[in-house]
Amino acid sequence: MRHATVGVDIGGTKLLMLAEGPDLETPITRRLATGPSTTSGNIEAAVQAFLADNFLKPMALGIAVPGLVEHGQVKVSDVLPQLRGWQGIPDGAPQLLVNDIRGALAQETAGLPRTSSTVVIVCGTAVGSAYLCEGRVVRGSRGWAGEVGSMPMSTPQGVKRLDDVAGGAAIVHALGKRPEQIHAALAHGDHRAEHVVNAAGEAFGLAIASLVNILNPDVVRIAGGTLGYTGYWDTALETARAHSLPELWDVCTVDRIQATDLVVARGAMRLAIAAADGQEWIQQYI
C-alpha cells in the first residue's frame, strides 16, 4: 500500500478525487460524473474504488461537499439533495467533512498574511462563497455564512436567486444544451448563446460588486467551470468594476484562481492534515 493524503471534491456535476504524498511520484486524480440523483453510497463506492485501484492508504482524507455542513454532517445540499444527513466515508483514516467553498478558502489563503481579508467565490453548477475577515473566517450564527447563491436578484421575470441566473446549471437550462454544446455554439458566434452567457456573467459581476462593497476585502479569488464560457468572465469582471465603489475596488485584487479544478480538493486535504495534527486553527473552517 502507498501512503497518501486524499482530497475529494464533490460537485453538482462531477466528483474529483486527488491523492498526493511522498509515496507517489506524481498526483493521482480521477473524475466521475454526478447529478441530483447521486447518493452517499455512490460517493463512498467511488472513493473506495479509487483507493483500492491505486493501492492507497490515506494518512488523511478531506471531503468537500456543496452544501451546509454542521458538526460533521451535511445538513442540506441543493445540487445534491441525496447527501442530506451524510457524515462521510466509513474508513479508518483521519477524515474531515467540510463545505466546498470553505475548502477553497483554506487553500487560497495559505500563503496570505495573517491579517488578510479575503473573498473566495466558486461558480460551478451553482455559486458559493466564503470569507476571511482580518484573518478570521466569517462563519455566521451557525457557521453557514457564504450562501451568495441565494442572493435575491431582480429580473424581468421577477426576483430570482443568483444560482438561477448566474450558475452553470442556469445557463444549461436556459439554452437547453450540454456544456460542450454551449462551448461549441459560443465558438461559432451563436448570438442566443452569447446573450445568455453574457447575462449570466453580468449577474455574477453584480454579486462580486456586492461582496466588494459590503466586505471591503483586499483579495477576491474566483474559480469554477462556468468561468470557462467565452464572454462570461470578461462580462463579470467589467460589471463588478463598474458597480463597486472605486475606493474599495482600487484596494482589492480580483483574480481567477490558478489550478481551479484542484483548489477545492487541495483545500480539503490541507484541512484534513491540520485536523489529524490537532491544529486548532481549522476549527473556524468546519
N, C-alpha and C positions, 0 to 999 in steps of 0.2 A: 504493500500500500504506500501511496505517496501523500505526504502531509501537505496541506494547502489551506489557505483561507478562501472561503467561498462566499460570494455575494449573489443574491437572487433579486432581480428587478422584475416585479410582476406588474405588467401594464394592461391597459384595456384591450390591446390588440396583439401584444407579444409578451413572451416570457424570456428573459435573458438571464443565463447563468454564467458566472465568471469565477474561475479559480486561478489564484496566483500564490506563489510560495517558493521557498528555497529548493524544493524537490522538483520544481518544474522549470524547464529551460525557457519556455515562453508561456504567457497566459493561455488558458483554455476557455473557450466560450461555446455556448450552444444557445440557439434561438428557436423558439416554438411559437405557434400562433395561440392566442387566447381570444375570448369573447364573452359576452354576457352569460353564457351557459357554463363557463369554466368553473369547476368546483375545487374545493380544497384538496379532494382526493386526486384530481388531475395534477395539481401542482406538486403534491407530495410524491406521486409516482414519477413525475418528470425529473424532480431533483434527485430522487434515489437512483434513477437510471443514469443520470449524469455522473453521479459519484461512482456508481458501480462500473460503468463503461470506461471511465478514466482512472480507475483504481485509486480513488481519492479518499483520504481520511481527513475530514475538516478539523482544523485546530479551532476555528471559529466560523460560525455561519450567520451571516447577516441577511435578513429577508425584508425587502421594501415592498409595501403594498399601496395601491392608490385608494386610500380611504382613511377614515378616522380610527386611530389606534389608541386604546386606553387600557392600562395595566396589562400589556402584552396580549391584547385581544382586538381583533378587527370588529369595531362597532358598526360601521356601515361603509359600503363601497358602492358608489353609484354605477361605476362602469363594470364592476364585477360583483354583482349582488350576492352570488353564491358563497362569497368569502365571509359573510357576516357571521360573527361568532368564532372564527378560526383563531387558533392560538399557536400556529406554526407547525413545523415538521417534527414528528416523533423521532428524535435522534439523540444520541449520547453527546454530540458535540455542543460546546457552549453556543447558545443561539440567542439572537436578538431580532425582534419584530418591530419595525419602525415605519412610519409614514414615508412614502417615496420621496416627497419633496424635502422633508427633513434630512433624509439621507443625502440628497444632492447638496443641501446647505452645509452639512458636515464636511463633505468633500471639498466644496468650493471655498470654504473659509479656513481650510487647514493652513494655508500659507499667509493669511492676512494678519494684520496687527490685532492684538487682543481687544482693542477698543473699537474695532470696526463696526459700522452699521451697514448691514448687507441685506439685499433682497435677492432671493433666488426664485425664478419663475420657470416652470416647465409647461410647455404647451404641446401635448400629445393628443390622445383621444379626447381628453378634457384638459382643463387648465388648473394648475395648482401653484401655490407659492408658500414660501417660508421666510422668516425674517430674523435677523440678528440685530439687536439694538445695543450699541456700545459694548459688544462682546457677550451679550446675553440673548438667548433665544426668546423671542416673543411667543408665549405659549397660549395666553388667554386663560379664562377661569377653569377650563377642563383640559387644557393642553391642545385645543383644536384650532387655534388661530391659523389662518392661512387659506381659508376656503374662498379664494378670489374667484374661483369658477362659478360661485353662486352670487357674484356681484350683480345687482339688477342693472340691466341695460335697456334704455328706451329705443324701441324700433318702430317702424311703420305698422308692424303687426301687434304692437303693444309691448309691455315690459317682458323681457326675457332674461335668462341668466347668461352670463358671459360664456359659459360652456356651450350654450345653444346657438351662439352666434360667432364664436371665435375658435372653438376647438376643432380638432381634426375630424371628429365624428360629425360635427355640424356641416363641415364642407362636403364630406362624403354624402351625407343625407341630402343636402341642397342640390348637388349635381347628379345624384343617382349613379355615381361611378365609383369604381375601386380606386385606391390611391394611385396605383401605377397608371390607370387610365387618365386620371386627373393630371398627372405629370406630363403625359403624352399630349393631352389637349392643350395644356399651357405652352408646351414646346412648339405646337403648331399654330399658336396665336388664336385659340378659341376664345372669342370675346365673352361668352357667358361664363366660362371657367375663370377668366381673368377678373370679371366683375365680382363673382362670388368670393374668390380668394382675396381680392383687394378689400372687399367689405369686411371680411373676417379679420384681415390684418389691421384695418382701421380700428375695429372694436378692441382688438388686443392692444393696440397702441394707446387707446384711451385708458385701458386698465393699467398699463405701465405708468402713464402720466399720473393717474390717481394715486398709485403707490409712492411715486416720487414725491408728489405734493403732500401726502399725508405723513410719510415716514422719514423724509429727508435723508435718504441713505447716501453713503459715499460710494457704494458699489452696487450695481444691479447686474446680475448674471442670468442669462436666459438660455434654455435648452428646449429640445423637443422636436419630434419629427415633423410637426406641422410647419415649422420654420423653413423646411426644405421646399415648400411650394413656391415656385417662382413668383416674385412680387410680394409675398406675404411679409417677409422680414423688412424689406425696404419701406413698405407702406406703414408697418407698425412703428418702425423707428422714427420716420418722418412725423407721424401723428403724435407719438409720445413727446417728441421735441417741441412740437407746435403747441401742445396743451399743458406742458409742465411750466411752472414758474421758472423764468430764466435763471434766477439766482440759485434755485435748487438744482436745476438741470446742469448748470455750469460747474458745480462742485461734485457731480456724480459721474462715475464712469459706467457706461452701459455697454456691455459686451455679450456676444454669444459665447456659450461655454464650449471649450475645446473638448474633443473626445466625448461629444454629447451623449452617444449611445451607451457609454460605460459609467457616466458620472453617478447615477443612482446606485448601481451595483457596488461601485467602489466606495461610495459613502456608507452604504450598509455594512460593507466589510470593515471599514475604519471604525465604525461604532461598535461592531461585534467584537473586534480585537480589544478595544478600550474596555468594553464591558467584561470580557474574560479576564482582563488585567485588574479589574476592580477600580478603574479610574472614575472618579466622581463626576467629572465634567459632562459625561454623556447623559446624566440623568435629565438634564434640561431638554434633550432631544427626544425622549421617549415618554 
